[in-house]
Amino acid sequence: MIARLMLLLCLSSLLGGCTEEQQNRLNRLGVTWLEGNYRVTYADGEHVKSWEVRDGKVTSEPEKGYYFFWVKEGKKSYYVQTPIARTYIEEIP
């Protein structure tokens, strides 16, 4: 918990001197290696689909324009890949 707080403090101090595009890139990279609980939402017009990632991570591949992650539903795990431009990620408790 303390390590995560220190990391967030460091990142927030770095973000103050960055352009918006640089902040977006750093945010995408941060999601790559922070493990936790996330709600990932893909929204394209009227179509909206959400997944919950529990005790896992969401990895970004900015060069290809995708996030990818594993979702558990029941006893099965599913690999999901969504476009970065239409995906929203929220940290949840």
C-alpha positions, 0 to 999 in steps of 0.5 A: 500500500505504501509503495503504491502511494509513493508510486502515485506521488512520484507519477503525479509530480512527473505529470505536472511538467508534461504535455497532455499527450505525454500524460496520456502515454504515462497513464497507459504505461502505468496500467501495464504494470500496476496489478489490482482490480479494474473495470474496463469499459469498451464504448462505441456509440450505443454499444457498451461492454464492461469487464471486471479484472480482479487481482490482475493487470491490464496491459497496453500495446500502444504501438498496435493500439490495444489493451489486453487482459484476462477476465474470469467468468465462473471457472473459465478465463477469457482473453480480451483485447480492446482498442485504446481509443474507445476503452476506459479503465477505472480502478475499483476496490 
